[in-house]
């Protein structure tokens, strides 16, 4: 097991400085700070992943260092030409870094540590259709899942939504609000004023609470294949 050796405050300080001085020159001059800040997030993600691997050994194959998203932004189609996105992110999934299949998602910003689950991507029409169909056909299962008392800490289910339930789904269905959605995800925030062991323990508990939600989505998405680049 990895030692619980990370300083999220240090990383958040770096991300805040990057947000205020977002330029190639600034990043070039602060490479040592960047590597140290990134290492703190990596250590957190590794500690969480190793604890989850006790019940899911497939996670031991995840290369945590390589799985952390780059800070670089694609500015080609954006009015904001800032070269960096000041947030460290990782999708701790045994199946790879793609958003499908769904699994634990961690994101550290200058102000918060986010623990997420579910489907964040709304751009895949086939995936969206498969999840809506599963919610419709397994309405009792989905309702029981989101109404489980322990699950309340993860609510509400968030995601991009249409104004109306799309055809051919019934507009008067009890789960109509979920049938409108194009993505279905969970977001919880961790308090920063805790010890390393408390932070890891809280993330692991949230990951286990979110696991049935991820499993429901992944069963629905079993036939979906991510588009090839």
PyMOL CGO cylinders between C-alpha atoms (Angstrom):
from pymol import cmd
from pymol.cgo import CYLINDER

trace = [
    CYLINDER, 0.00, 0.00, 0.00, 1.19, 3.53, -0.81, 0.3, 1, 1, 1, 1, 1, 1,
    CYLINDER, 1.19, 3.53, -0.81, 1.88, 5.83, 2.09, 0.3, 1, 1, 1, 1, 1, 1,
    CYLINDER, 1.88, 5.83, 2.09, -0.72, 8.52, 2.64, 0.3, 1, 1, 1, 1, 1, 1,
    CYLINDER, -0.72, 8.52, 2.64, 1.75, 11.20, 1.64, 0.3, 1, 1, 1, 1, 1, 1,
    CYLINDER, 1.75, 11.20, 1.64, 0.17, 14.13, -0.17, 0.3, 1, 1, 1, 1, 1, 1,
    CYLINDER, 0.17, 14.13, -0.17, -0.44, 17.83, 0.39, 0.3, 1, 1, 1, 1, 1, 1,
    CYLINDER, -0.44, 17.83, 0.39, -3.55, 18.97, -1.47, 0.3, 1, 1, 1, 1, 1, 1,
    CYLINDER, -3.55, 18.97, -1.47, -3.19, 22.53, -0.16, 0.3, 1, 1, 1, 1, 1, 1,
    CYLINDER, -3.19, 22.53, -0.16, 0.15, 22.79, -1.95, 0.3, 1, 1, 1, 1, 1, 1,
    CYLINDER, 0.15, 22.79, -1.95, -1.41, 21.56, -5.19, 0.3, 1, 1, 1, 1, 1, 1,
    CYLINDER, -1.41, 21.56, -5.19, -4.36, 23.92, -4.87, 0.3, 1, 1, 1, 1, 1, 1,
    CYLINDER, -4.36, 23.92, -4.87, -1.98, 26.82, -4.28, 0.3, 1, 1, 1, 1, 1, 1,
    CYLINDER, -1.98, 26.82, -4.28, -0.19, 25.95, -7.51, 0.3, 1, 1, 1, 1, 1, 1,
    CYLINDER, -0.19, 25.95, -7.51, -3.47, 25.65, -9.43, 0.3, 1, 1, 1, 1, 1, 1,
    CYLINDER, -3.47, 25.65, -9.43, -4.62, 29.02, -8.08, 0.3, 1, 1, 1, 1, 1, 1,
    CYLINDER, -4.62, 29.02, -8.08, -1.35, 30.65, -9.15, 0.3, 1, 1, 1, 1, 1, 1,
    CYLINDER, -1.35, 30.65, -9.15, -1.73, 29.05, -12.59, 0.3, 1, 1, 1, 1, 1, 1,
    CYLINDER, -1.73, 29.05, -12.59, -5.29, 30.36, -12.90, 0.3, 1, 1, 1, 1, 1, 1,
    CYLINDER, -5.29, 30.36, -12.90, -4.07, 33.89, -12.20, 0.3, 1, 1, 1, 1, 1, 1,
    CYLINDER, -4.07, 33.89, -12.20, -0.96, 33.71, -14.45, 0.3, 1, 1, 1, 1, 1, 1,
    CYLINDER, -0.96, 33.71, -14.45, -2.16, 31.42, -17.20, 0.3, 1, 1, 1, 1, 1, 1,
    CYLINDER, -2.16, 31.42, -17.20, 0.60, 31.56, -19.81, 0.3, 1, 1, 1, 1, 1, 1,
    CYLINDER, 0.60, 31.56, -19.81, 3.20, 29.36, -21.45, 0.3, 1, 1, 1, 1, 1, 1,
    CYLINDER, 3.20, 29.36, -21.45, 6.01, 31.49, -20.04, 0.3, 1, 1, 1, 1, 1, 1,
    CYLINDER, 6.01, 31.49, -20.04, 4.68, 31.20, -16.49, 0.3, 1, 1, 1, 1, 1, 1,
    CYLINDER, 4.68, 31.20, -16.49, 4.33, 27.43, -16.72, 0.3, 1, 1, 1, 1, 1, 1,
    CYLINDER, 4.33, 27.43, -16.72, 7.82, 27.10, -18.22, 0.3, 1, 1, 1, 1, 1, 1,
    CYLINDER, 7.82, 27.10, -18.22, 9.25, 29.06, -15.28, 0.3, 1, 1, 1, 1, 1, 1,
    CYLINDER, 9.25, 29.06, -15.28, 7.36, 26.93, -12.72, 0.3, 1, 1, 1, 1, 1, 1,
    CYLINDER, 7.36, 26.93, -12.72, 7.99, 23.38, -13.99, 0.3, 1, 1, 1, 1, 1, 1,
    CYLINDER, 7.99, 23.38, -13.99, 9.42, 22.28, -10.65, 0.3, 1, 1, 1, 1, 1, 1,
    CYLINDER, 9.42, 22.28, -10.65, 6.32, 23.55, -8.84, 0.3, 1, 1, 1, 1, 1, 1,
    CYLINDER, 6.32, 23.55, -8.84, 4.10, 21.85, -11.43, 0.3, 1, 1, 1, 1, 1, 1,
    CYLINDER, 4.10, 21.85, -11.43, 5.79, 18.46, -10.99, 0.3, 1, 1, 1, 1, 1, 1,
    CYLINDER, 5.79, 18.46, -10.99, 5.55, 18.69, -7.21, 0.3, 1, 1, 1, 1, 1, 1,
    CYLINDER, 5.55, 18.69, -7.21, 1.88, 19.72, -7.32, 0.3, 1, 1, 1, 1, 1, 1,
    CYLINDER, 1.88, 19.72, -7.32, 1.03, 16.96, -9.78, 0.3, 1, 1, 1, 1, 1, 1,
    CYLINDER, 1.03, 16.96, -9.78, 2.78, 14.40, -7.60, 0.3, 1, 1, 1, 1, 1, 1,
    CYLINDER, 2.78, 14.40, -7.60, 0.53, 15.27, -4.64, 0.3, 1, 1, 1, 1, 1, 1,
    CYLINDER, 0.53, 15.27, -4.64, -2.59, 14.57, -6.72, 0.3, 1, 1, 1, 1, 1, 1,
    CYLINDER, -2.59, 14.57, -6.72, -1.02, 11.40, -8.08, 0.3, 1, 1, 1, 1, 1, 1,
    CYLINDER, -1.02, 11.40, -8.08, -0.31, 10.16, -4.56, 0.3, 1, 1, 1, 1, 1, 1,
    CYLINDER, -0.31, 10.16, -4.56, -3.91, 10.82, -3.54, 0.3, 1, 1, 1, 1, 1, 1,
    CYLINDER, -3.91, 10.82, -3.54, -5.33, 8.98, -6.56, 0.3, 1, 1, 1, 1, 1, 1,
    CYLINDER, -5.33, 8.98, -6.56, -2.96, 6.05, -6.04, 0.3, 1, 1, 1, 1, 1, 1,
    CYLINDER, -2.96, 6.05, -6.04, -3.89, 5.71, -2.37, 0.3, 1, 1, 1, 1, 1, 1,
    CYLINDER, -3.89, 5.71, -2.37, -7.61, 5.73, -3.20, 0.3, 1, 1, 1, 1, 1, 1,
    CYLINDER, -7.61, 5.73, -3.20, -7.17, 3.28, -6.07, 0.3, 1, 1, 1, 1, 1, 1,
    CYLINDER, -7.17, 3.28, -6.07, -5.17, 0.82, -3.95, 0.3, 1, 1, 1, 1, 1, 1,
    CYLINDER, -5.17, 0.82, -3.95, -7.86, 0.76, -1.29, 0.3, 1, 1, 1, 1, 1, 1,
    CYLINDER, -7.86, 0.76, -1.29, -10.55, 0.16, -3.91, 0.3, 1, 1, 1, 1, 1, 1,
    CYLINDER, -10.55, 0.16, -3.91, -8.38, -2.59, -5.43, 0.3, 1, 1, 1, 1, 1, 1,
    CYLINDER, -8.38, -2.59, -5.43, -8.79, -4.68, -2.28, 0.3, 1, 1, 1, 1, 1, 1,
    CYLINDER, -8.79, -4.68, -2.28, -12.28, -5.55, -3.56, 0.3, 1, 1, 1, 1, 1, 1,
    CYLINDER, -12.28, -5.55, -3.56, -11.53, -5.05, -7.26, 0.3, 1, 1, 1, 1, 1, 1,
    CYLINDER, -11.53, -5.05, -7.26, -8.02, -6.33, -8.16, 0.3, 1, 1, 1, 1, 1, 1,
    CYLINDER, -8.02, -6.33, -8.16, -8.42, -5.15, -11.77, 0.3, 1, 1, 1, 1, 1, 1,
    CYLINDER, -8.42, -5.15, -11.77, -7.58, -1.67, -10.48, 0.3, 1, 1, 1, 1, 1, 1,
    CYLINDER, -7.58, -1.67, -10.48, -4.02, -2.75, -9.76, 0.3, 1, 1, 1, 1, 1, 1,
    CYLINDER, -4.02, -2.75, -9.76, -3.39, -2.58, -13.52, 0.3, 1, 1, 1, 1, 1, 1,
    CYLINDER, -3.39, -2.58, -13.52, -4.25, 1.14, -13.70, 0.3, 1, 1, 1, 1, 1, 1,
    CYLINDER, -4.25, 1.14, -13.70, -1.18, 3.29, -14.38, 0.3, 1, 1, 1, 1, 1, 1,
    CYLINDER, -1.18, 3.29, -14.38, -2.16, 6.22, -12.18, 0.3, 1, 1, 1, 1, 1, 1,
    CYLINDER, -2.16, 6.22, -12.18, 0.63, 8.51, -13.37, 0.3, 1, 1, 1, 1, 1, 1,
    CYLINDER, 0.63, 8.51, -13.37, -0.30, 8.13, -17.04, 0.3, 1, 1, 1, 1, 1, 1,
    CYLINDER, -0.30, 8.13, -17.04, -4.04, 8.35, -16.37, 0.3, 1, 1, 1, 1, 1, 1,
    CYLINDER, -4.04, 8.35, -16.37, -4.00, 11.93, -14.99, 0.3, 1, 1, 1, 1, 1, 1,
    CYLINDER, -4.00, 11.93, -14.99, -5.35, 14.35, -17.60, 0.3, 1, 1, 1, 1, 1, 1,
    CYLINDER, -5.35, 14.35, -17.60, -3.08, 17.02, -19.02, 0.3, 1, 1, 1, 1, 1, 1,
    CYLINDER, -3.08, 17.02, -19.02, -3.63, 20.64, -18.05, 0.3, 1, 1, 1, 1, 1, 1,
    CYLINDER, -3.63, 20.64, -18.05, -3.32, 21.83, -21.65, 0.3, 1, 1, 1, 1, 1, 1,
    CYLINDER, -3.32, 21.83, -21.65, -6.48, 23.25, -23.23, 0.3, 1, 1, 1, 1, 1, 1,
    CYLINDER, -6.48, 23.25, -23.23, -7.58, 22.95, -26.86, 0.3, 1, 1, 1, 1, 1, 1,
    CYLINDER, -7.58, 22.95, -26.86, -8.07, 26.63, -27.69, 0.3, 1, 1, 1, 1, 1, 1,
    CYLINDER, -8.07, 26.63, -27.69, -8.71, 26.26, -31.44, 0.3, 1, 1, 1, 1, 1, 1,
    CYLINDER, -8.71, 26.26, -31.44, -12.45, 26.87, -31.21, 0.3, 1, 1, 1, 1, 1, 1,
    CYLINDER, -12.45, 26.87, -31.21, -12.56, 28.94, -28.02, 0.3, 1, 1, 1, 1, 1, 1,
    CYLINDER, -12.56, 28.94, -28.02, -12.53, 32.67, -27.45, 0.3, 1, 1, 1, 1, 1, 1,
    CYLINDER, -12.53, 32.67, -27.45, -10.58, 31.99, -24.27, 0.3, 1, 1, 1, 1, 1, 1,
    CYLINDER, -10.58, 31.99, -24.27, -7.00, 31.41, -25.39, 0.3, 1, 1, 1, 1, 1, 1,
    CYLINDER, -7.00, 31.41, -25.39, -5.63, 30.58, -21.94, 0.3, 1, 1, 1, 1, 1, 1,
    CYLINDER, -5.63, 30.58, -21.94, -3.34, 27.61, -22.60, 0.3, 1, 1, 1, 1, 1, 1,
    CYLINDER, -3.34, 27.61, -22.60, -4.07, 25.70, -19.38, 0.3, 1, 1, 1, 1, 1, 1,
    CYLINDER, -4.07, 25.70, -19.38, -7.05, 24.40, -17.45, 0.3, 1, 1, 1, 1, 1, 1,
    CYLINDER, -7.05, 24.40, -17.45, -6.12, 24.73, -13.75, 0.3, 1, 1, 1, 1, 1, 1,
    CYLINDER, -6.12, 24.73, -13.75, -7.49, 21.38, -12.59, 0.3, 1, 1, 1, 1, 1, 1,
    CYLINDER, -7.49, 21.38, -12.59, -5.98, 17.93, -12.10, 0.3, 1, 1, 1, 1, 1, 1,
    CYLINDER, -5.98, 17.93, -12.10, -8.36, 15.15, -13.16, 0.3, 1, 1, 1, 1, 1, 1,
    CYLINDER, -8.36, 15.15, -13.16, -8.37, 11.37, -13.33, 0.3, 1, 1, 1, 1, 1, 1,
    CYLINDER, -8.37, 11.37, -13.33, -10.91, 8.70, -14.31, 0.3, 1, 1, 1, 1, 1, 1,
    CYLINDER, -10.91, 8.70, -14.31, -10.00, 5.70, -12.13, 0.3, 1, 1, 1, 1, 1, 1,
    CYLINDER, -10.00, 5.70, -12.13, -11.53, 3.05, -14.33, 0.3, 1, 1, 1, 1, 1, 1,
    CYLINDER, -11.53, 3.05, -14.33, -10.10, -0.45, -14.95, 0.3, 1, 1, 1, 1, 1, 1,
    CYLINDER, -10.10, -0.45, -14.95, -11.35, -0.14, -18.54, 0.3, 1, 1, 1, 1, 1, 1,
    CYLINDER, -11.35, -0.14, -18.54, -9.30, 2.92, -19.52, 0.3, 1, 1, 1, 1, 1, 1,
    CYLINDER, -9.30, 2.92, -19.52, -9.43, 6.70, -19.51, 0.3, 1, 1, 1, 1, 1, 1,
    CYLINDER, -9.43, 6.70, -19.51, -12.50, 7.10, -21.75, 0.3, 1, 1, 1, 1, 1, 1,
    CYLINDER, -12.50, 7.10, -21.75, -15.77, 8.28, -20.10, 0.3, 1, 1, 1, 1, 1, 1,
    CYLINDER, -15.77, 8.28, -20.10, -17.48, 4.98, -20.95, 0.3, 1, 1, 1, 1, 1, 1,
    CYLINDER, -17.48, 4.98, -20.95, -17.56, 2.62, -19.06, 0.3, 1, 1, 1, 1, 1, 1,
    CYLINDER, -17.56, 2.62, -19.06, -18.32, 4.84, -16.06, 0.3, 1, 1, 1, 1, 1, 1,
    CYLINDER, -18.32, 4.84, -16.06, -16.30, 4.73, -12.86, 0.3, 1, 1, 1, 1, 1, 1,
    CYLINDER, -16.30, 4.73, -12.86, -14.78, 6.94, -10.16, 0.3, 1, 1, 1, 1, 1, 1,
    CYLINDER, -14.78, 6.94, -10.16, -13.75, 10.44, -11.26, 0.3, 1, 1, 1, 1, 1, 1,
    CYLINDER, -13.75, 10.44, -11.26, -11.56, 12.77, -9.20, 0.3, 1, 1, 1, 1, 1, 1,
    CYLINDER, -11.56, 12.77, -9.20, -10.90, 16.45, -9.91, 0.3, 1, 1, 1, 1, 1, 1,
    CYLINDER, -10.90, 16.45, -9.91, -8.87, 18.92, -7.88, 0.3, 1, 1, 1, 1, 1, 1,
    CYLINDER, -8.87, 18.92, -7.88, -9.39, 22.63, -8.53, 0.3, 1, 1, 1, 1, 1, 1,
    CYLINDER, -9.39, 22.63, -8.53, -7.91, 25.65, -6.72, 0.3, 1, 1, 1, 1, 1, 1,
    CYLINDER, -7.91, 25.65, -6.72, -10.99, 25.66, -4.47, 0.3, 1, 1, 1, 1, 1, 1,
    CYLINDER, -10.99, 25.66, -4.47, -12.34, 22.11, -4.20, 0.3, 1, 1, 1, 1, 1, 1,
    CYLINDER, -12.34, 22.11, -4.20, -11.80, 18.36, -4.40, 0.3, 1, 1, 1, 1, 1, 1,
    CYLINDER, -11.80, 18.36, -4.40, -14.57, 16.75, -6.43, 0.3, 1, 1, 1, 1, 1, 1,
    CYLINDER, -14.57, 16.75, -6.43, -15.52, 13.07, -6.33, 0.3, 1, 1, 1, 1, 1, 1,
    CYLINDER, -15.52, 13.07, -6.33, -17.72, 12.05, -9.23, 0.3, 1, 1, 1, 1, 1, 1,
    CYLINDER, -17.72, 12.05, -9.23, -19.37, 9.09, -10.89, 0.3, 1, 1, 1, 1, 1, 1,
    CYLINDER, -19.37, 9.09, -10.89, -21.71, 8.33, -13.74, 0.3, 1, 1, 1, 1, 1, 1,
    CYLINDER, -21.71, 8.33, -13.74, -21.76, 9.47, -17.34, 0.3, 1, 1, 1, 1, 1, 1,
    CYLINDER, -21.76, 9.47, -17.34, -20.35, 12.97, -17.87, 0.3, 1, 1, 1, 1, 1, 1,
    CYLINDER, -20.35, 12.97, -17.87, -20.35, 12.83, -21.70, 0.3, 1, 1, 1, 1, 1, 1,
    CYLINDER, -20.35, 12.83, -21.70, -23.56, 13.98, -23.42, 0.3, 1, 1, 1, 1, 1, 1,
    CYLINDER, -23.56, 13.98, -23.42, -22.26, 13.95, -27.00, 0.3, 1, 1, 1, 1, 1, 1,
    CYLINDER, -22.26, 13.95, -27.00, -22.87, 10.26, -27.73, 0.3, 1, 1, 1, 1, 1, 1,
    CYLINDER, -22.87, 10.26, -27.73, -26.46, 9.94, -28.97, 0.3, 1, 1, 1, 1, 1, 1,
    CYLINDER, -26.46, 9.94, -28.97, -26.37, 6.14, -28.99, 0.3, 1, 1, 1, 1, 1, 1,
    CYLINDER, -26.37, 6.14, -28.99, -25.16, 6.01, -25.38, 0.3, 1, 1, 1, 1, 1, 1,
    CYLINDER, -25.16, 6.01, -25.38, -27.84, 8.47, -24.31, 0.3, 1, 1, 1, 1, 1, 1,
    CYLINDER, -27.84, 8.47, -24.31, -30.53, 6.37, -25.99, 0.3, 1, 1, 1, 1, 1, 1,
    CYLINDER, -30.53, 6.37, -25.99, -29.30, 3.19, -24.30, 0.3, 1, 1, 1, 1, 1, 1,
    CYLINDER, -29.30, 3.19, -24.30, -29.41, 4.77, -20.82, 0.3, 1, 1, 1, 1, 1, 1,
    CYLINDER, -29.41, 4.77, -20.82, -32.90, 6.21, -21.39, 0.3, 1, 1, 1, 1, 1, 1,
    CYLINDER, -32.90, 6.21, -21.39, -34.10, 2.78, -22.52, 0.3, 1, 1, 1, 1, 1, 1,
    CYLINDER, -34.10, 2.78, -22.52, -32.64, 1.16, -19.40, 0.3, 1, 1, 1, 1, 1, 1,
    CYLINDER, -32.64, 1.16, -19.40, -34.30, 3.74, -17.13, 0.3, 1, 1, 1, 1, 1, 1,
    CYLINDER, -34.30, 3.74, -17.13, -37.62, 3.12, -18.88, 0.3, 1, 1, 1, 1, 1, 1,
    CYLINDER, -37.62, 3.12, -18.88, -37.40, -0.68, -18.85, 0.3, 1, 1, 1, 1, 1, 1,
    CYLINDER, -37.40, -0.68, -18.85, -35.94, -0.93, -15.33, 0.3, 1, 1, 1, 1, 1, 1,
    CYLINDER, -35.94, -0.93, -15.33, -37.78, 1.98, -13.71, 0.3, 1, 1, 1, 1, 1, 1,
    CYLINDER, -37.78, 1.98, -13.71, -38.27, 0.12, -10.42, 0.3, 1, 1, 1, 1, 1, 1,
    CYLINDER, -38.27, 0.12, -10.42, -34.58, -0.78, -10.22, 0.3, 1, 1, 1, 1, 1, 1,
    CYLINDER, -34.58, -0.78, -10.22, -33.45, 2.77, -11.04, 0.3, 1, 1, 1, 1, 1, 1,
    CYLINDER, -33.45, 2.77, -11.04, -35.93, 4.32, -8.59, 0.3, 1, 1, 1, 1, 1, 1,
    CYLINDER, -35.93, 4.32, -8.59, -34.85, 1.99, -5.79, 0.3, 1, 1, 1, 1, 1, 1,
    CYLINDER, -34.85, 1.99, -5.79, -31.21, 2.76, -6.49, 0.3, 1, 1, 1, 1, 1, 1,
    CYLINDER, -31.21, 2.76, -6.49, -31.52, 6.54, -6.28, 0.3, 1, 1, 1, 1, 1, 1,
    CYLINDER, -31.52, 6.54, -6.28, -33.87, 6.33, -3.27, 0.3, 1, 1, 1, 1, 1, 1,
    CYLINDER, -33.87, 6.33, -3.27, -31.51, 4.20, -1.17, 0.3, 1, 1, 1, 1, 1, 1,
    CYLINDER, -31.51, 4.20, -1.17, -30.89, 6.18, 2.04, 0.3, 1, 1, 1, 1, 1, 1,
    CYLINDER, -30.89, 6.18, 2.04, -27.09, 5.93, 1.76, 0.3, 1, 1, 1, 1, 1, 1,
    CYLINDER, -27.09, 5.93, 1.76, -27.28, 7.30, -1.78, 0.3, 1, 1, 1, 1, 1, 1,
    CYLINDER, -27.28, 7.30, -1.78, -28.79, 10.61, -0.61, 0.3, 1, 1, 1, 1, 1, 1,
    CYLINDER, -28.79, 10.61, -0.61, -25.31, 12.09, -0.09, 0.3, 1, 1, 1, 1, 1, 1,
    CYLINDER, -25.31, 12.09, -0.09, -24.71, 11.73, -3.86, 0.3, 1, 1, 1, 1, 1, 1,
    CYLINDER, -24.71, 11.73, -3.86, -27.92, 13.44, -4.97, 0.3, 1, 1, 1, 1, 1, 1,
    CYLINDER, -27.92, 13.44, -4.97, -29.07, 15.14, -7.07, 0.3, 1, 1, 1, 1, 1, 1,
    CYLINDER, -29.07, 15.14, -7.07, -28.18, 13.31, -10.26, 0.3, 1, 1, 1, 1, 1, 1,
    CYLINDER, -28.18, 13.31, -10.26, -26.84, 16.03, -12.54, 0.3, 1, 1, 1, 1, 1, 1,
    CYLINDER, -26.84, 16.03, -12.54, -26.45, 16.32, -16.29, 0.3, 1, 1, 1, 1, 1, 1,
    CYLINDER, -26.45, 16.32, -16.29, -27.31, 18.18, -19.45, 0.3, 1, 1, 1, 1, 1, 1,
    CYLINDER, -27.31, 18.18, -19.45, -31.05, 17.97, -20.06, 0.3, 1, 1, 1, 1, 1, 1,
    CYLINDER, -31.05, 17.97, -20.06, -33.56, 18.57, -22.84, 0.3, 1, 1, 1, 1, 1, 1,
    CYLINDER, -33.56, 18.57, -22.84, -36.62, 20.75, -22.31, 0.3, 1, 1, 1, 1, 1, 1,
    CYLINDER, -36.62, 20.75, -22.31, -38.94, 17.84, -23.11, 0.3, 1, 1, 1, 1, 1, 1,
    CYLINDER, -38.94, 17.84, -23.11, -38.83, 14.07, -22.96, 0.3, 1, 1, 1, 1, 1, 1,
    CYLINDER, -38.83, 14.07, -22.96, -37.72, 12.99, -26.45, 0.3, 1, 1, 1, 1, 1, 1,
    CYLINDER, -37.72, 12.99, -26.45, -39.84, 10.64, -28.53, 0.3, 1, 1, 1, 1, 1, 1,
    CYLINDER, -39.84, 10.64, -28.53, -40.58, 7.75, -28.36, 0.3, 1, 1, 1, 1, 1, 1,
    CYLINDER, -40.58, 7.75, -28.36, -40.27, 7.94, -24.55, 0.3, 1, 1, 1, 1, 1, 1,
    CYLINDER, -40.27, 7.94, -24.55, -43.45, 8.74, -22.56, 0.3, 1, 1, 1, 1, 1, 1,
    CYLINDER, -43.45, 8.74, -22.56, -43.63, 12.38, -21.46, 0.3, 1, 1, 1, 1, 1, 1,
    CYLINDER, -43.63, 12.38, -21.46, -45.81, 11.50, -18.45, 0.3, 1, 1, 1, 1, 1, 1,
    CYLINDER, -45.81, 11.50, -18.45, -43.49, 8.83, -17.06, 0.3, 1, 1, 1, 1, 1, 1,
    CYLINDER, -43.49, 8.83, -17.06, -42.72, 9.12, -13.29, 0.3, 1, 1, 1, 1, 1, 1,
    CYLINDER, -42.72, 9.12, -13.29, -39.02, 9.31, -14.20, 0.3, 1, 1, 1, 1, 1, 1,
    CYLINDER, -39.02, 9.31, -14.20, -39.56, 11.88, -16.95, 0.3, 1, 1, 1, 1, 1, 1,
    CYLINDER, -39.56, 11.88, -16.95, -36.91, 14.21, -15.53, 0.3, 1, 1, 1, 1, 1, 1,
    CYLINDER, -36.91, 14.21, -15.53, -34.31, 11.47, -15.96, 0.3, 1, 1, 1, 1, 1, 1,
    CYLINDER, -34.31, 11.47, -15.96, -35.56, 10.56, -19.44, 0.3, 1, 1, 1, 1, 1, 1,
    CYLINDER, -35.56, 10.56, -19.44, -34.93, 14.17, -20.50, 0.3, 1, 1, 1, 1, 1, 1,
    CYLINDER, -34.93, 14.17, -20.50, -31.28, 13.91, -19.59, 0.3, 1, 1, 1, 1, 1, 1,
    CYLINDER, -31.28, 13.91, -19.59, -28.37, 13.50, -22.02, 0.3, 1, 1, 1, 1, 1, 1,
    CYLINDER, -28.37, 13.50, -22.02, -25.87, 12.73, -19.26, 0.3, 1, 1, 1, 1, 1, 1,
    CYLINDER, -25.87, 12.73, -19.26, -26.25, 11.36, -15.74, 0.3, 1, 1, 1, 1, 1, 1,
    CYLINDER, -26.25, 11.36, -15.74, -23.54, 12.07, -13.23, 0.3, 1, 1, 1, 1, 1, 1,
    CYLINDER, -23.54, 12.07, -13.23, -22.87, 12.56, -9.53, 0.3, 1, 1, 1, 1, 1, 1,
    CYLINDER, -22.87, 12.56, -9.53, -20.72, 15.20, -7.84, 0.3, 1, 1, 1, 1, 1, 1,
    CYLINDER, -20.72, 15.20, -7.84, -19.65, 15.29, -4.19, 0.3, 1, 1, 1, 1, 1, 1,
    CYLINDER, -19.65, 15.29, -4.19, -17.15, 17.63, -2.61, 0.3, 1, 1, 1, 1, 1, 1,
    CYLINDER, -17.15, 17.63, -2.61, -14.58, 16.75, 0.05, 0.3, 1, 1, 1, 1, 1, 1,
    CYLINDER, -14.58, 16.75, 0.05, -13.70, 19.14, 2.85, 0.3, 1, 1, 1, 1, 1, 1,
    CYLINDER, -13.70, 19.14, 2.85, -10.07, 20.18, 2.68, 0.3, 1, 1, 1, 1, 1, 1,
    CYLINDER, -10.07, 20.18, 2.68, -9.43, 20.53, 6.42, 0.3, 1, 1, 1, 1, 1, 1,
    CYLINDER, -9.43, 20.53, 6.42, -9.00, 16.79, 7.06, 0.3, 1, 1, 1, 1, 1, 1,
    CYLINDER, -9.00, 16.79, 7.06, -6.08, 14.43, 7.48, 0.3, 1, 1, 1, 1, 1, 1,
    CYLINDER, -6.08, 14.43, 7.48, -4.82, 12.43, 4.51, 0.3, 1, 1, 1, 1, 1, 1,
    CYLINDER, -4.82, 12.43, 4.51, -6.38, 9.23, 5.87, 0.3, 1, 1, 1, 1, 1, 1,
    CYLINDER, -6.38, 9.23, 5.87, -9.73, 10.95, 6.38, 0.3, 1, 1, 1, 1, 1, 1,
    CYLINDER, -9.73, 10.95, 6.38, -9.71, 12.32, 2.81, 0.3, 1, 1, 1, 1, 1, 1,
    CYLINDER, -9.71, 12.32, 2.81, -8.89, 8.91, 1.32, 0.3, 1, 1, 1, 1, 1, 1,
    CYLINDER, -8.89, 8.91, 1.32, -11.45, 7.18, 3.54, 0.3, 1, 1, 1, 1, 1, 1,
    CYLINDER, -11.45, 7.18, 3.54, -14.19, 9.60, 2.54, 0.3, 1, 1, 1, 1, 1, 1,
    CYLINDER, -14.19, 9.60, 2.54, -13.42, 9.22, -1.16, 0.3, 1, 1, 1, 1, 1, 1,
    CYLINDER, -13.42, 9.22, -1.16, -13.44, 5.42, -0.89, 0.3, 1, 1, 1, 1, 1, 1,
    CYLINDER, -13.44, 5.42, -0.89, -16.80, 5.47, 0.92, 0.3, 1, 1, 1, 1, 1, 1,
    CYLINDER, -16.80, 5.47, 0.92, -18.27, 7.76, -1.75, 0.3, 1, 1, 1, 1, 1, 1,
    CYLINDER, -18.27, 7.76, -1.75, -16.88, 5.54, -4.52, 0.3, 1, 1, 1, 1, 1, 1,
    CYLINDER, -16.88, 5.54, -4.52, -18.58, 2.51, -2.97, 0.3, 1, 1, 1, 1, 1, 1,
    CYLINDER, -18.58, 2.51, -2.97, -21.84, 4.45, -2.59, 0.3, 1, 1, 1, 1, 1, 1,
    CYLINDER, -21.84, 4.45, -2.59, -21.69, 5.49, -6.26, 0.3, 1, 1, 1, 1, 1, 1,
    CYLINDER, -21.69, 5.49, -6.26, -20.74, 2.02, -7.50, 0.3, 1, 1, 1, 1, 1, 1,
    CYLINDER, -20.74, 2.02, -7.50, -24.33, 0.68, -8.00, 0.3, 1, 1, 1, 1, 1, 1,
    CYLINDER, -24.33, 0.68, -8.00, -25.15, 3.81, -10.03, 0.3, 1, 1, 1, 1, 1, 1,
    CYLINDER, -25.15, 3.81, -10.03, -22.10, 3.27, -12.24, 0.3, 1, 1, 1, 1, 1, 1,
    CYLINDER, -22.10, 3.27, -12.24, -22.96, -0.41, -12.59, 0.3, 1, 1, 1, 1, 1, 1,
    CYLINDER, -22.96, -0.41, -12.59, -26.52, 0.40, -13.69, 0.3, 1, 1, 1, 1, 1, 1,
    CYLINDER, -26.52, 0.40, -13.69, -25.20, 2.76, -16.37, 0.3, 1, 1, 1, 1, 1, 1,
    CYLINDER, -25.20, 2.76, -16.37, -22.52, 0.31, -17.50, 0.3, 1, 1, 1, 1, 1, 1,
    CYLINDER, -22.52, 0.31, -17.50, -25.04, -2.49, -17.90, 0.3, 1, 1, 1, 1, 1, 1,
    CYLINDER, -25.04, -2.49, -17.90, -27.12, -0.15, -20.03, 0.3, 1, 1, 1, 1, 1, 1,
    CYLINDER, -27.12, -0.15, -20.03, -24.05, 0.80, -22.06, 0.3, 1, 1, 1, 1, 1, 1,
    CYLINDER, -24.05, 0.80, -22.06, -22.70, -2.74, -22.49, 0.3, 1, 1, 1, 1, 1, 1,
    CYLINDER, -22.70, -2.74, -22.49, -23.30, -2.70, -26.26, 0.3, 1, 1, 1, 1, 1, 1,
    CYLINDER, -23.30, -2.70, -26.26, -21.85, 0.80, -26.75, 0.3, 1, 1, 1, 1, 1, 1,
    CYLINDER, -21.85, 0.80, -26.75, -18.42, 1.21, -28.34, 0.3, 1, 1, 1, 1, 1, 1,
    CYLINDER, -18.42, 1.21, -28.34, -16.51, 4.46, -28.03, 0.3, 1, 1, 1, 1, 1, 1,
    CYLINDER, -16.51, 4.46, -28.03, -15.89, 6.07, -31.45, 0.3, 1, 1, 1, 1, 1, 1,
    CYLINDER, -15.89, 6.07, -31.45, -12.38, 5.56, -32.77, 0.3, 1, 1, 1, 1, 1, 1,
    CYLINDER, -12.38, 5.56, -32.77, -10.27, 8.67, -33.31, 0.3, 1, 1, 1, 1, 1, 1,
]
cmd.load_cgo(trace, "trace")
